[in-house]
Amino acid sequence: MSLPAAGTDPPVPPAARYQQPLARVLKVAGNITITLSLVGPAASVFVISPVALRQQGSGAFLAFLVAALLSGCVALGWAELGALYPTAGGLYGIVARVLGRRAGLLALVLLLAGFVIVLSAFALAAGQYLAVVWSGISPPGGRAAPAGCRHGGRDSRDPV
């Protein structure tokens, strides 16, 4: 039996290959979803960079470069995992298949907690931008009141 040439993998019998249950099709809705999911992280750089540069100076630029390098490494790892395990379920599906269902559930819970933190940070940043553009939203030092709390042009909590 001869060895395969350097840099090539030996042929794998069809029965031993991973059976892919998903079709590799991307329709309009999926394409829009992927595009919107990329806009959030990209927009966060524009939201946080002025604050970071103002507070940390030029060292913030180096921090952004290091963060970009680390994010690229994580993205390459996810791309490899996605190609190795092309199943539905994302993080849970991959971790559960490799480390077991408990580890997959823990990874899912941590991911969902991270979503709450990230969405809160985006909401705060959007609020800061909107307060500059539309001064009536919540003036600095003022209080934010739900729309239903206003009566006749004055706040229901204002003294009479």
ABEGO torsion letter per residue (X at the ends): XBBBBBGBBBBBBAAABBBBABBBBBBAAAAAAAAAAAAAAAAAAAAAAAAAAAAAEAAAAAAAAAAAAAAAAAAAAAAAAAAABBBBGEAAAAAAAAAEAAAAAAAAAAAAAAAAAAAAAAAAAAAAAAAAABAAABBBGBBBBBAAABBGGBBAABBX
